[in-house]
């Protein structure tokens, strides 16, 4: 799911817009390319459009526990969070990207970076976790690219299409996350400075 950025696509996350309800309903319940990697051992029961529109989609509209992933302002998936145990401040995140054309281009890593930044700012938690399975190589790679550590592996607990897979838990502490983002911020500042210097040198061309 997460290797390299393509054509410098702009990745952003935001609350859903009302006119996007049918897009999400169709992709969640009727377009299953993504489902082969996203817990395929747990089938999704389809619901009617109106049940979705006035049920689950309200989470997307609120933008609190779920937000839309956009690539160049076009929706391609969503990020979520849930409380494993709110009393002990145990928060977990999830991500779904529908279109295979967006896989392997860094979209997931960028979206989750924005989401984790937001969640650490909004919630007094010391750790954010992510759970996947060993059949989803892309998600495992994405978690490691985010700086998450493999904290637990339950071996052979996911049986799917005649094979056993492991369940994996990844996590990152607040301190680790903040430290990992310092080089990113420095790179952005350096790039912006270089761009301004380049623009200035073009604008200033003394007569010879």
N, C-alpha and C positions, 0 to 999 in steps of 0.2 A: 504493500500500500504506500510505501514511503521511501523514495530513493532520491529523486532529483526534481528540481523545479523546472517547468517547461515554459518557455516564452515569457518568463517573468510575470506569470498570471497573478493577479491580485486576489488574495484569499482574505475573507472577512467573515465575521459571525454577527448575527443580529436576531431580533425577534421576528417571527413570521408575519406576513401580511395576509389579510383575509382571503384574497384572491388566489393564494397558494395552497389552499386546503385540498383541492382536488389533485394537485400535483403530488402532494405528500401521501394522500390516501391511496392513489394509484401505485406509487412506488413502494410503499410499505407493504401493501397487501396483494398486489398483482404483478409486480416486476421483481423477480426473485434472483437476479444475477448476484446481488450483494449477499443474499441469504446463504449461499453456499459456503461463505466464510464466517458469517456472523451467527454463531450458535445454531447451525443447521439441525442439530439434534433436538432443538426445542422449537417445534413448528408454531407458526403464528396463526391463530384462528382469525379468519376474515370477518370484518364487520361492515355494515352498510356505510355508505358515504356520510349520511346524516348522523349516524352514531359516532363516527370519527370526528365529524365537524364540530359537534357539540360535546365531545368527550375529550379524547387524547389531544386533539389539535389545540385545545385551549391552553395547554402547556406551552406550545410553540408560540402562540399569540402573546402570552404573558412574558415570555423571554426570561423567566427566572430559572427554572430547572431544565430548560431546553432552548436551544437557539439554532437557527438555520445557518448552514455553511454555504457561503457564496464564493464562486470563482468568477472574477470580473463581473460582479453584481448578479450573477445567475445562480439560483439555488441548486446545489448538488447533493445535499445531505443534511445531517444535523448532529449536534453534540448534546449530551445530557449529563445530569448528575443526579445522584440519589444518596440518601443516608443509609449506610449499612447499620449504623447505630448513632443516632443524633445525640444521645445522652453522653456518649464518649467522644463525640466529634470525629466520627469515622465516616469520611465522605469518599464516594467512588464516582468515576466518570465513565462515559461511554461515547462511542462515535459510530456513525453510519454514513458511508458515502455510496450513493446509489449507482452512479455511472462508472463502469469499468474504465472508461477513457480518462477518468480522473485519478485512477489508481497508479501508484508508483511514481508520482510526480511531486511529492512533498506536501500535497494538499492536507492530508491528515495531520501531519506534524505541525503545520502552520496553524490549522484550526484549533488543535489541542493546546498549542502554545498560547494562543489568545484566550482560550477557555480557562486554562490553569491560571494565567495571570489574573483574570477576572475573579475566579473563585477564591484564590488566596487573598485578594483585596477585599472581597465581600464577606468572607467567613473566617472566624477565629479558629482555624484548623491548623494542625501542625504537619499533616500528611494528607496527600491525595493519592488514591489508588485507582488501578485499572485491572480488570480481570479479562482474560482471553483464554484460548485453548491452543494446543500445539498444532492444530490444523490450520491456524491462521498465521502463517509466517510473516505476512505483511504487517499485522498488528504487533507482533512480537518485535519486529525491526523498528516500527514506529515508536514503541514504548522505550526501547533502548536509546533511540535517537533523541528522545525528549529528556534523557538523563534519568529515567526511572530504573530502579533496580528490581531484579527478579527476587521477590521476597518469599515466595512459596510455590511449590509445585506438587500438586496431587496427581500421582501417576496413575494412568489407565482408568480414569473415572468418567471419561466421555466416550461412549460407544456409538460409532456412526459408520454405517455402510460396511459392517463386518470388521471394523478395526477399532482398537482402543487408542484414545488420545489423552494427553495430560491436560489438567486445568492449571493455569498459571496466574499468579497474582504479582502485579508490579506496583511499585509505589515510589513516591518522591517526597522528601521532607521539605518544609518551607525554606529552611536554611540552604539546602542543596539547590532548590529551585532558584532562589534569588542569586546565589553564586553563579549558577549556570547561565543566567540571563545577562550578567555583566559583560562578558565578551561580545554578546549579540548587540547590546546597546552601543558598545564601543565601535563595533564594525559599522553600525548604522551611522553613527556620528562621523566616522572617518569617510564613509561614502558620500555623505551629505556635504562635508567640507571639500572633498575633492571635486564634487560636482559644481559647487559654488566657485571654487578657484578656477575651474575650467571655463565656466561661463564668464567670469571676470576677465580672464586672459583673452577671450574672444572679443569681448566688448571693448577692451582697451588695446587698441593697435596704433601705437604712435606713428606719426608720419616719418618717413625716412628720407 
